[in-house]
Amino acid sequence: MNVPMELNLEQQFNLKLYEEQVKGLNLEQSQEFLLEVLRQLMVKDNMLKHLLKQV
């Protein structure tokens, strides 16, 4: 399977928005933000695994 490793235009735009958001965060806020993003990625991973098991 050939998985694309590039971001599409919408993803690039969203990444730029996140970049602007995190620029003003202090260390504690940055750490909280990072942990929340990681939590969401783990939830997404769990959902994908669950969906793939159903196929």
KABEL-V267670 format. One record per residue. N is the residue number from 1. RES is the residue in three letters. SS is DSSP state (A for helix, B for strand, O for the rest). PSI is psi in degrees with one decimal (NA if undefined). OMEGA is omega in whole degrees, -180 to 180 (* if undefined). Layout:
BEGIN
N_RES_SS_PSI_OMEGA, N_RES_SS_PSI_OMEGA
END
This chain:
BEGIN
1_MET_O_131.6_-180, 2_ASN_O_105.9_-177, 3_VAL_O_123.3_179, 4_PRO_O_134.2_-178, 5_MET_O_0.5_-180, 6_GLU_O_153.1_175, 7_LEU_O_141.6_175, 8_ASN_O_175.9_-175, 9_LEU_A_-42.5_179, 10_GLU_A_-41.0_179, 11_GLN_A_-39.0_177, 12_GLN_A_-41.5_179, 13_PHE_A_-46.8_180, 14_ASN_A_-38.4_178, 15_LEU_A_-40.6_178, 16_LYS_A_-38.8_177, 17_LEU_A_-44.2_177, 18_TYR_A_-40.1_179, 19_GLU_A_-44.1_179, 20_GLU_A_-37.1_-180, 21_GLN_A_-43.0_-173, 22_VAL_A_-14.9_-180, 23_LYS_A_-34.5_-176, 24_GLY_O_4.6_-177, 25_LEU_O_145.7_173, 26_ASN_O_-179.4_-175, 27_LEU_A_-47.3_-178, 28_GLU_A_-43.2_178, 29_GLN_A_-39.1_179, 30_SER_A_-41.7_179, 31_GLN_A_-41.9_178, 32_GLU_A_-41.9_179, 33_PHE_A_-45.8_179, 34_LEU_A_-45.4_180, 35_LEU_A_-37.8_178, 36_GLU_A_-40.6_177, 37_VAL_A_-43.3_178, 38_LEU_A_-40.3_178, 39_ARG_A_-45.0_-180, 40_GLN_A_-37.4_177, 41_LEU_A_-38.1_178, 42_MET_A_-41.2_177, 43_VAL_A_-44.3_178, 44_LYS_A_-44.4_178, 45_ASP_A_-43.6_179, 46_ASN_A_-41.0_179, 47_MET_A_-43.3_179, 48_LEU_A_-43.3_178, 49_LYS_A_-43.0_180, 50_HIS_A_-43.7_180, 51_LEU_A_-38.8_-180, 52_LEU_A_-31.7_177, 53_LYS_A_-26.7_-178, 54_GLN_A_-14.5_-177, 55_VAL_O_NA_*
END
